[in-house]
Each structure stands twice: as structure tokens, then as C-alpha cells.
Amino acid sequence: MRDIQKRISPMRRLSFLVLAFAGLFSLAASATSIDIGPAVGAKIPMPFKALDKTGAPITYADITGKNGTVLLFVRSGSWCPFCQVQLIDVNRITADLAKRGYTLAALSYDSPEVLANFAA
């Protein structure tokens, strides 16, 4: 009798594991997609409102250049060293973009005080 129980026990474990993995797989396969925002190249939803480097409210129309806007999304200038370098480098091309009729805007969740360290 014990031999049968020893044989069944591993089979039950295996069956349980197979069913558990099948259940987890079916849950993962049926997961809904997460909306992560507009796709690259998509139009910006209107009305678009943000704060400028002084903390004053602005709209997309306020930052649109003659030929358009180069819009940059920055994780954080306060702690991200890669973002800090990116903001400094981007400031170097602002004048060239303006000559071509484009404005440059960087969006971040940082406060205007933090972003003032990187303003042109």
C-alpha cells in the first residue's frame, strides 16, 4: 500500500505543478494591455497644459515654433545623471533649432526650481 502512495504522491505533485503553470499561463495570456500614452509620432491630445521654467502655465500653442516643436520627455533632472547630461546637451542645439523655425521644449515632473539649473 505504501508503494502505491509513494508513486501517487510524485504524480500528484507533477499534476499540481502542470495545472498551476497552465493556470498562470492562461492568466498571463488573457492580461489586458496597458495604455502607456500616445505612440511615437501621434498628435498631442488637446488641450495641452504645462508649466514653463518660471512656473507659469503654458499651452502647446505657446511653445509652437514656425515649423513645429521638438518635444523632449525627461525622466528627472534632479537625480538622473543621464537626464542631466541630456538637458545640458539639448540646450546647446536650441539656438540652431530656432534658426530653423523650431522650438525646443522638455517635459519633466521636476519643479521649475530644479529645471532652472538646466535652462538656456
C-alpha positions as CSV (number, residue, x, y, z in Angstrom):
1,M,0.0,0.0,0.0
2,R,2.8,2.4,0.8
3,D,4.4,1.7,-2.6
4,I,1.2,2.9,-4.3
5,Q,1.1,6.1,-2.1
6,K,4.8,6.8,-2.9
7,R,4.0,6.5,-6.6
8,I,0.9,8.6,-6.5
9,S,2.4,11.4,-4.4
10,P,5.0,12.4,-7.1
11,M,2.3,12.1,-9.8
12,R,0.0,14.4,-7.8
13,R,2.8,16.9,-7.3
14,L,3.6,16.8,-11.0
15,S,-0.1,17.2,-11.9
16,F,-0.5,20.1,-9.5
17,L,2.6,21.8,-10.9
18,V,1.4,21.3,-14.5
19,L,-2.1,22.7,-13.6
20,A,-0.6,25.6,-11.7
21,F,1.7,26.6,-14.6
22,A,-1.2,26.2,-17.1
23,G,-3.4,28.5,-14.9
24,L,-0.7,31.1,-14.6
25,F,0.0,31.0,-18.4
26,S,-3.7,31.4,-19.2
27,L,-3.9,34.4,-16.8
28,A,-0.8,36.0,-18.4
29,A,-2.2,35.4,-21.9
30,S,-5.5,37.0,-21.1
31,A,-4.0,40.1,-19.5
32,T,-5.2,43.3,-20.9
33,S,-2.8,45.8,-22.5
34,I,-1.8,48.8,-20.5
35,D,-2.2,52.3,-22.0
36,I,1.3,53.9,-21.8
37,G,0.3,57.1,-23.6
38,P,0.5,58.3,-27.2
39,A,2.5,56.4,-29.8
40,V,5.6,57.9,-31.3
41,G,4.5,60.4,-34.0
42,A,1.0,60.7,-32.6
43,K,-0.6,64.1,-32.3
44,I,-0.6,65.6,-28.8
45,P,-4.0,65.4,-27.1
46,M,-5.5,68.9,-26.7
47,P,-5.8,70.9,-24.6
48,F,-2.2,70.5,-23.6
49,K,-1.2,72.4,-20.4
50,A,2.1,72.5,-18.6
51,L,4.3,74.9,-16.6
52,D,7.2,76.8,-18.0
53,K,10.6,77.2,-16.4
54,T,9.2,80.0,-14.2
55,G,6.2,78.0,-13.1
56,A,3.7,80.0,-15.3
57,P,1.1,77.9,-17.1
58,I,1.6,77.4,-20.8
59,T,-0.2,75.7,-23.7
60,Y,1.2,73.8,-26.7
61,A,0.4,76.9,-28.8
62,D,2.7,78.9,-26.6
63,I,5.7,76.8,-27.4
64,T,5.0,76.0,-31.1
65,G,7.6,77.4,-33.5
66,K,7.0,78.4,-37.1
67,N,7.9,74.9,-38.4
68,G,6.9,72.9,-35.2
69,T,8.2,71.9,-31.9
70,V,10.8,69.4,-30.8
71,L,9.3,67.9,-27.6
72,L,11.6,66.0,-25.3
73,F,10.4,63.9,-22.4
74,V,12.9,63.8,-19.5
75,R,12.6,61.4,-16.5
76,S,14.2,63.7,-14.0
77,G,16.8,66.4,-13.9
78,S,17.0,66.2,-10.1
79,W,18.5,62.8,-9.7
80,C,19.0,61.1,-13.2
81,P,22.6,61.8,-14.3
82,F,21.8,60.7,-17.9
83,C,18.8,63.2,-18.0
84,Q,21.1,65.9,-16.6
85,V,23.6,65.4,-19.4
86,Q,20.8,65.2,-22.0
87,L,19.3,68.5,-20.8
88,I,22.7,70.3,-20.9
89,D,23.4,68.9,-24.4
90,V,20.0,69.8,-25.7
91,N,20.4,73.4,-24.6
92,R,23.4,73.6,-27.0
93,I,21.2,73.0,-30.0
94,T,18.3,75.3,-29.0
95,A,19.6,78.3,-31.0
96,D,20.2,76.1,-34.1
97,L,16.7,74.8,-33.9
98,A,15.3,78.3,-33.5
99,K,17.1,79.4,-36.7
100,R,15.3,76.5,-38.5
101,G,11.9,77.6,-37.2
102,Y,11.6,75.0,-34.4
103,T,11.2,75.5,-30.7
104,L,12.5,73.0,-28.2
105,A,10.5,72.0,-25.1
106,A,11.4,69.5,-22.4
107,L,8.7,67.9,-20.3
108,S,9.5,66.6,-16.8
109,Y,7.9,66.2,-13.5
110,D,10.6,68.2,-11.9
111,S,9.8,71.6,-10.3
112,P,10.7,74.8,-12.0
113,E,13.4,75.4,-9.4
114,V,15.2,72.1,-10.3
115,L,14.8,72.8,-14.1
116,A,16.2,76.3,-13.7
117,N,19.6,74.6,-13.3
118,F,19.4,73.5,-16.9
119,A,17.6,76.4,-18.6
120,A,19.2,78.1,-21.5
